[in-house]
Each structure stands twice: as C-alpha cells, then as structure tokens.
C-alpha cells in the first residue's frame, strides 16, 4: 500500500457545542453544518508531517518531565496548527486562554527550533499552535 495523503482528520466529539467553541471559535476553523450535528471544513490545507510521538516526549515538551501528570487525561493524538511567524504563537495562545481554554504550555522555543504552545482539546487531543521554520521554508 502507498498512502498518497491524509484525507481527513477530526476529533470524535462528546459535546458538540464545547468542541465547536474550541475548534471553530477558538482556533478559527470555519465549520459548516453539513448534516445535523456534523460540522466540517473541506478547504484546510493538508498535513505536512505525520509522526508517532511517544507520550514521554509529549510530556517532556509540555511539562519538562517524561511522565504525563495523572490529573490530566493523557492524549491519544496530537495535532499542530502553524501560524505565520514565531511571534504569532503567543498571541494565538493568549486568544485561546481568553476564550476559556486551558493552556498546558506557554509559547516556547523548543531545542529543535520550533516555537509552540500546547493545549488539550475537549476530546483529549494534544493541540499545538506553532511556528515550524522548516515547514515554511519547504512551502516556498
């Protein structure tokens, strides 16, 4: 089998209103109700990276330790949205906090050169708001 591209991604939601607030209002993804309680956007650009990210590495990135805290549900997936510049990461994260969403990690320059802030979605997805320089360079 040869995979050509990621055809779609989306969380399985338990509370449609809370999820619309996070993904639509918070992150600004335009969502259209194409069926009752089914919201979609078929015009977002595709995935630039697919990776198997060990939970210990995600914990290190968020909390500075290789153990995920027991009091925070461990994520089952990760998803990152890149913004236009490293300086745009913190204001974007601040918008999410102002909208009532909990930030796990403030905007930080990672050792590998990515600037990222991290949140946990209502569905338990580790969401990054990031600037990943090599992905922007590859797009030029």
C-alpha positions as CSV (number, residue, x, y, z in Angstrom):
1,X,0.0,0.0,0.0
2,X,1.2,3.5,-0.7
3,X,-0.6,6.3,1.1
4,X,-0.9,9.4,-1.1
5,X,-2.0,11.9,1.6
6,X,-4.0,12.4,4.7
7,X,-7.6,12.5,3.5
8,X,-9.1,13.8,6.7
9,X,-8.8,14.2,10.4
10,X,-11.3,15.2,13.1
11,X,-12.0,14.6,16.7
12,X,-14.8,12.3,17.9
13,X,-16.8,14.7,20.0
14,X,-18.8,14.2,23.1
15,X,-20.1,17.7,23.5
16,X,-20.7,19.3,20.1
17,X,-21.1,22.9,21.5
18,X,-17.9,22.7,23.5
19,X,-15.9,21.3,20.6
20,X,-17.3,23.9,18.2
21,X,-16.2,26.6,20.7
22,X,-12.6,25.1,20.8
23,X,-12.1,24.3,17.1
24,X,-14.3,26.9,15.5
25,X,-14.4,29.9,17.8
26,X,-11.0,29.4,19.5
27,X,-8.8,28.2,16.6
28,X,-10.9,30.0,13.9
29,X,-11.6,27.0,11.7
30,X,-14.7,27.7,9.7
31,X,-17.1,24.9,10.2
32,X,-20.3,24.3,8.2
33,X,-23.1,22.1,9.4
34,X,-23.4,19.6,6.6
35,X,-25.7,17.2,8.5
36,X,-27.4,17.5,11.9
37,X,-24.6,18.0,14.5
38,X,-21.9,17.2,11.9
39,X,-19.6,20.1,11.2
40,X,-16.9,20.1,8.5
41,X,-14.4,22.1,6.7
42,X,-13.1,20.7,3.4
43,X,-10.8,23.5,2.5
44,X,-8.0,23.4,5.0
45,X,-4.5,22.8,3.6
46,X,-3.1,19.3,4.2
47,X,-0.7,17.7,6.7
48,X,3.0,18.5,6.4
49,X,4.2,16.0,9.0
50,X,2.9,12.7,10.4
51,X,4.8,11.2,13.3
52,X,4.4,8.7,16.1
53,X,5.1,10.8,19.1
54,X,5.9,8.9,22.3
55,X,3.8,10.1,25.3
56,X,7.1,10.5,27.3
57,X,8.3,13.0,24.7
58,X,5.0,14.9,24.7
59,X,5.2,15.1,28.5
60,X,8.7,16.4,28.3
61,X,7.6,19.1,25.8
62,X,4.6,20.2,27.9
63,X,5.8,19.7,31.5
64,X,9.6,19.2,31.4
65,X,9.4,15.6,32.6
66,X,8.9,12.3,30.9
67,X,5.8,11.4,33.0
68,X,2.4,12.7,31.9
69,X,0.6,14.0,35.0
70,X,-2.1,11.7,36.4
71,X,-4.5,14.6,36.9
72,X,-4.6,15.5,33.2
73,X,-6.0,12.9,30.7
74,X,-3.3,11.5,28.5
75,X,-3.8,12.5,24.9
76,X,-4.4,9.8,22.2
77,X,-3.3,12.0,19.3
78,X,-1.5,15.2,18.5
79,X,-2.3,18.0,16.0
80,X,-0.4,21.2,15.3
81,X,-1.5,24.3,13.5
82,X,1.2,26.6,12.2
83,X,0.9,30.4,12.3
84,X,2.8,32.9,10.1
85,X,5.7,33.7,12.5
86,X,7.3,32.7,15.8
87,X,5.9,36.0,17.2
88,X,2.4,35.0,16.3
89,X,2.4,31.9,18.6
90,X,2.0,33.6,22.0
91,X,-0.8,35.9,20.9
92,X,-2.7,33.0,19.4
93,X,-2.3,31.0,22.6
94,X,-3.5,34.1,24.6
95,X,-6.6,34.2,22.4
96,X,-7.4,30.6,23.4
97,X,-6.8,31.3,27.1
98,X,-9.0,34.4,26.9
99,X,-11.7,32.2,25.4
100,X,-11.6,30.0,28.4
101,X,-9.3,27.2,27.2
102,X,-6.6,25.8,29.4
103,X,-3.0,26.2,28.2
104,X,-0.7,23.3,29.1
105,X,2.4,25.1,27.8
106,X,3.1,28.7,27.0
107,X,4.8,29.7,23.8
108,X,8.3,28.3,23.9
109,X,11.2,28.0,21.5
110,X,12.0,24.2,21.5
111,X,15.5,22.9,21.2
112,X,14.7,21.7,17.7
113,X,13.8,25.3,16.5
114,X,10.0,25.2,16.6
115,X,8.1,27.8,18.6
116,X,5.0,26.1,20.1
117,X,2.3,26.5,22.7
118,X,0.2,23.5,23.7
119,X,-3.4,22.9,24.8
120,X,-5.6,19.8,25.3
121,X,-8.8,19.8,23.3
122,X,-12.1,18.8,24.9
123,X,-11.7,15.4,23.1
124,X,-8.2,14.8,24.6
125,X,-6.1,15.8,21.5
126,X,-2.8,17.5,22.3
127,X,-3.1,20.6,20.1
128,X,-0.1,22.8,19.3
129,X,-0.1,26.3,18.0
130,X,3.2,26.5,16.4
131,X,5.7,28.1,14.0
132,X,7.8,25.3,12.4
133,X,10.5,27.1,10.3
134,X,11.5,24.1,8.1
135,X,7.8,23.6,7.0
136,X,7.5,27.2,6.0
137,X,10.8,27.1,4.1
138,X,9.6,23.9,2.3
139,X,6.4,25.7,1.2
140,X,8.4,28.5,-0.6
